[in-house]
Amino acid sequence: MEASLYYGITLLLYGVIIVISCFTNNVTTIFGFVSAFSTSFNVYTVPGLLYVLGERKYGNGLHKNCFRTFMAWFFIILGAVVFAFELVSSILEL
């Protein structure tokens, strides 16, 4: 990824968080959402997604393992469920 694209996306996301925080009475709502998204995405969704994309791009069919593919999709779905639970948890803490 080019450095300009990386820094541009990073600053854009940071700017969105700052703008939303300016219009919110309680900043913990924003930080709760960001932490719920980043935790579930980095721990569960990214590994499964990278396996599925890598298997699709570099897999030649010789090492096709249905159990690994199933587990990758399981972790992607688990990431969405964990995100929903963490989001509800952060909202109920208010």
Beta strands, then each sheet from edge to edge (+ up, - down):
end
